Amino acid sequence: MREYCTQMEAAKKGIITPEMETVAAKENMEVEILREKVAKGEVVIPCNIMHTSISPEGVGSGLRTKINVNLGISGDCKDYEVEMQKVDMAIRFGAESIMDLSNYGKTNVFRTELIKRSPAMIGTVPMYDAIGYLEKDLLEISAQDFLKVVEAHAKEGVDFMTIHAGINRRTIEAFKRDKRTMNIVSRGGSLLFAWMEMTGNENPFYEYFDDVLEILRKYDVTISIGDALRPGCIDDSSDAGQICELIEIGALTKRAWEKDVQVMVEGPGHMAMNEIEANMKMEKRLCHNAPFYVLGPIVTDIAPGYDHITSAIGGAIAAASGADFLCYVTPAEHLRLPDVNDVKEGIIATKIAAHAADIAKGIKGARDVDNRMAKARHKVEWDEMFAIAMDEEKARRYYESTPPKDRHTCSMCGKMCAVRTTNMILEGKKVEFCTEK
């Protein structure tokens, strides 16, 4: 029988778990250093005891920036096969996390299969599932009903849950007082806000936070404390509602750690580039260096259809400034449920942002793959370049779409390729352009 319930409890007791050993090997980090970070709450290893197919990952200080892929069934798009294709796409391209945001019907059918087959950690937002799971309208749901959904997800094997416990009477007062352009854009946050306003009750996840923690501790589920008041446009960023909620989340983080429950903190949202670094540092300060999980941030509001790019810009800045976990954004953001190709575009854009940030942060080994690519380009070895590329298929397809006469160049520069010219001169060869050989 295990001597501990959670990774954090084990770490506090000086126990190195198999999951810690796996993560330390992946991160090229001494396992004792990792254990200390888990004990402090600076690193989480979301790994539900019921998720037997998982390949554990760590999220937090000093580790590689991880990425999350959102998918799931909705009322307008309920094709389980297509959603599983997205799952396969996420796993193929190395996403460390998949969040099932299903909000239609009996969502546990899809989620159970997802947990069974996925080596990536699985996250959910129980609030999304409450209406479908309980088969009750919002006003009919009781506080204890919400906790039943949390327990159901935990039993199924969910590794982390977004729970919007920071939106309470105090934060709502700040939100109402400081008028916003976009109000509340968090789906879970808006549902809780509506429930609180209609019933006159406190947020059940805040009022019964200790009960929530007991459920999570039992299955070693990491709580990802949701930002219900995250900004939904750059005009709303860093306002009183957002900051007030972050202060509440900081207090909840300490309460969770006292129960040995691992914590991630969720952040914005939409935010101008010049505000991102300050927000990352503020979260780390107010939330005691807990791992920070951000959506984007999206740095401009005028590029629907290209929000994987606006998000990647913000994500790179955020992660370089201290964020530990990036939620992907697809070209379909703000427009529709993403298709399989949208998912791929979102994953690649977010992986670029995460990797660029890891280089900037000096994560051990982050530059190695870039150095291998540079050497392959120096030699003009195309097959080697394709093998190293983040998306081998696309790189090869682009190159072959307009094939050059000389395989030691590409169709842009041809024989005037700077690399080819310099290599030839350094090898003592003569460079000629006006004669066909």
N, C-alpha and C positions, 0 to 999 in steps of 0.2 A: 504493500500500500504506500502511496506517495506521502512524503513528509510535508507536503505543502499543497495548497489549493491553486495558487497563481504563480506565474513567473516572478512577479514582484516579491511575493512572500518568500519564495525560494532564495532569491537574490539577497534579501535582507538577512536570511539565515546563513548566508555564505555557501549555499548549495549551487553548484553548477549543473544546470539541467541539460538534457540532450538537445533541446531547442537552442539553448545558448551556445552550445558547441557548434551546431550547424551554422548559426548566424555568424559566429566569430570566424569560422572558416571562410564563409562567403565574403566577409568584409575584410579579411586579412588583418584581423585584430586579435590581440591577446584576449583569451576568454575571461580572464580575471578582470581586465579593464571593462569588458562588456558587462560582466556581472555587477560591477560597481555602478555603472550607468543605469542598469535596470533597477537596482535597489534605490537609487536616487529619483527615479522617475524620468530621467533624461532620455531613456530609450525604452521603447515598448516592443514586445514580441507578441503580436496578436495571434493567438493559437488556441482555439477552443479545444477542450479535451475530446469533443465528439467529432472533430474534423480530422479524420484519419488519413486523408489523401494529401494533406498540406505539406509544403516544403517551407519551413519557417523562415520568416524575414524579420529583420529589425528595422525600426523607424526611429530616428532621433539623432542626437548630437554626435558628430564624428563619423556617421555612417553615410553610405551612398543615398542620394535623394531617390525616394521611391515614387512610383506613379500608380494612380488608381483609374480604373475604367468603369464608368457607369453604364448599366444596361437594365433590361427588365421589360415586363409585359405591361401594356397600357390598354385602355378601352378601345382606342382606335387602331392599335397595332398589337394583336395578340397571337402572333405567329411564333410558337415556341421553337420551331426549327431554326428560324432566322436568328433568334436570340442566342441559340446555342452556337450558331456560326460566328456570332460576335464573341462569344466566350472563347472559341477556338482561336480566333484572330488575336485576342488579348493575350492568351497563353503563348501563342507562336511568337509574338513580338516582345515577350518578356515583361509584360505588366505584372507587377508584384501583388496587385490587389484588384478585386472585382467587387463592385457594389451592386447588389440586386435592388433596384428601385421600383420593382413591380408594384402596381397599385390597382390591379384589376383581378377580380375573381379570387379563386383559391391559389394564392401565390406560392404556397408551400410546395406545389407540384414541381414548379420550375426550380425553386430554391433548393429543394432536396437533391435533385439531379445535379445542380450546379456544385453543391458542397461535395457530393460523392465523387465527381470527376476532376475537380479543380485543385491543382497544387498551389494556386495563388490564395492569399487570405481573402475571406469573404466578409463583406460588410453589408449592413441593411439599415433602414430607417423605420423602426417599428411603427412610428406614427403614420407612415404612408399606408401600412397594411391594416391598421386598426378597423377601419370601416368594413373592408372586405372580409377580414378574418372573423370579426365579431358579428357581421351581418346586422349592424345597427347604424342608424344615422348618427351624426356627430353629437347632437344634443342629448341623445339617449345613452352615450357611453359614459361610464363612471370612471373615477380615478383608478379603482382596482382593475377595471377592464383593461386599461392601458398597460398595467403591469403584467397582465396575463399574456399579452402579445409579446412583451419583452421576454418572458420566460419561454414562450413557444419558440421564438427565434433562437434563444440560447440552447434549448434542447436539440434543435435541428443541427447545430454545429456552427453557427455564425461566429466569426472571430472578433469582429468589432461592430458596435452599433452606434449610429449617430442618434444621440438623445438630446433634445433641446431643453436642457434643464436650467439654462441661464436666463431665459425669458421669464420674469416674474413680475409682480406688481410694481416693483421699483423701476425695472427696466422699461416696462410699458409706459409708466408715467413720463420717463425721459423721452421715449419715442413720440408720445403724443404732444409733449410740450415743444419739442424741437422739430417743426414741420419738415417733412421729407418730400422729395419729388416723386420717388417710386414706392414709398411706404415699405411694406414687407414683401420680399420676393422669395424668401425661403418657403417652400411648400409645407414642410413640417411646421415651421414657425407660424405660418399663417393659419394653419388648422388649430394649433394650440391657442393662438391669439383669439381666434373665433370662439373656441370652446370656453376660454376664460371669460370673454366678454358676455357670451350668451348665458353662462351658468353663474357668473359672479364669483367663481372659485379661483383659488390659486392654481398655478401650473402643477399638475399632479406629479410630474417628474422632478419638480423642485420640492414640493411639499413632502413627497414620499421618497426622497433621494436615497435615504439609508436602505429602504426596501429594495430599490433598484440595484443598489450596490451588492446587497446580499445575493440577488439572483445572478449578477454578473460574476461575482467571486466564485460561486459554486461551479461554474463552467469555465472559468478563466476567460471571460469575454472582456476585451478592452473597451472602455467607454470613450467614444469620440464625442466630446461635448460640442453640440451643434451651435452654430451662430445664427440664431433665428433672425437677428437684426442686422445681418450682413448687408452692406450696401449693394443695391441693384442697379446703380448708375454712379458715374464718377462724382456727380453732384452731391451724393449722399455719403460719400466715404469719410471716415474719421469723425462722424458726428456723435452727438451725445448718446443716442441709443446704442450705437455700436460699442462705444467705449464703456458705457455703463454695464452692458451685458458682459464685456470682457472682464471687468472687475468681479462680477458675480461668478464667472467661470473660474477665475483664479482661486476664489474661496472654495468652490466645489472640487477643484483639483486636489486641494489639500485633504478635504474630507474623504475623497476616494482613496488617496494614498494611505490614509490611516486604516482603511479596510483592506489594504493590499490589492486594490483594483488598479490596473494599468490605465493610464489616461493619455489621450490625444486631445488637442484643442483645435477646433475648426475656425478658419478665418475667411476674409473677404476673397471673392466678391468682385466688384468693380472698383477700380482705384487708379488715379493718375500716377504716372511713374514716379514723380517726385515725392509721393507719400509712402511708397511701398517699404523702403528700408526702415523708416521710423516705426511703421506699424509692426514689422517683424520684431524689432528690438523691444517694442512696448509689450507685445504678447509674451516674449520670453521673460520679461521683467515681471509683469503682472501675474503670469501663470507659472512662475517658478521654474522656468526652463523646460516645461513639458513639451514634447514633440508637437510641432505646429503643422497642420494640414490645411492647405489653401486651395480654393477653386480659382484658378487663374493666378493672380487677379487679371481681369480684363481691363486693358489700359485706355480704351476708347470705346464709345458706345455706337459708332456710326459704321461698323463693318459687318453687318449680318451676312452670313455666308463665308466669312473669313475669320470667325472668332477663334478658330484654332490658332491663328497667327497672333491676334491681339492677346490671347491667353498665354501663348508661349513666351511672348515678350515679358509680360508681367511675371510669369512663373519663373523665368530665368533670374530676374531681379530678386524676386522673393526668396528663392532657394539660395542664391548667392548671399543673401542678407540674413539667412538663418532658418527659413522654412525647411521642413524635413520631408514633406510628403505633398505631391502635386496631384490634384484631381484633374483629369484630362477634360478638355473642351473640344467639341467637334465643330466642323463647318455648319452643322445643322442647329447649333445652339441658338435659342430664341426663335426658331423657325418650325422645327418638327422633330419627331423621334429620329435619331440618326440611323442610317442604313449601314450595311457592313463596310462599304467603302468609307463612309464618314468616320466610322470607328477607327479604321486604319489610319486615316489622316490625323485624327485626334491623338492617337497613341504615339505616332511618330513625332508630331510636333511637341508633345509633352516630354517624350524621351530626349529630344534634342535639348529642351530647356533644362531638364534635370541633369543631363550629362555636362552641359556647358557650365551649370552652377557648380557641379562637383569639381570641375577643373579649377574654377575660380576659388573654391573653398580649400583647395589643396588636399582633397580626399586621396588617400594613399592608393596609387595605381590608376587613378582616373585618366591620366594622360597617356597611359601605355598604348591604348588602342589607337589614339591619334598619332602617336609616334610610329606605330606600325603602318598606318595609312600613308604617312609622309614618306616612309622608306619605299613603300610600294609605288607611290607616285614618282619618286626620284628615279626608280628603275623603269617606269612606264610599264608596269606589269598589271594589265587590266584585270585578269582573272583574280589576282591577289587583292586588288582594290575592291572588286565586287564582293569577295568573300568577307572582307572586313566591314563593308558598308552596313549601316543600320538597316537599310532596305535593299538587299542584294538584287531582288527581282527588278525593282524600278530602275536602279542604277544601270543594270545590264540592258534593260529595254531601251532606255534613253540613248545609251551609247550605240547600240545596234540599229536604232531607227534611222540614223544617217551615218553609215559606216565609212570610215576614212580609207583612202587607198593604202596608206601606210599605217599598220596596226600600232606603231610606236607613237602615234599622235591621236588626236580626236578631230572631228570635222569642223571645230571652231577655228583652230589655228593652223591645222595641217602641218606642212613642213616648217612653218614659222613657230612651232611650239617652243616656248622658252626653255623648257626642261630638256627637250631633244637637242636644241642648239647648244646649250651650255654643256651637256654631257659629251657631245661630239667634240667640242673644243678642248675640254679637259682630258679627253682620250687621245688628243693629238690628231683628230680627223679634220678634214676640210668640209666646210658648210657651203652648200650650193643650192640655190633656189630656182635658177633659170634654165636648168637642163633636166631632162627626164632620164632617170637611170633605170 
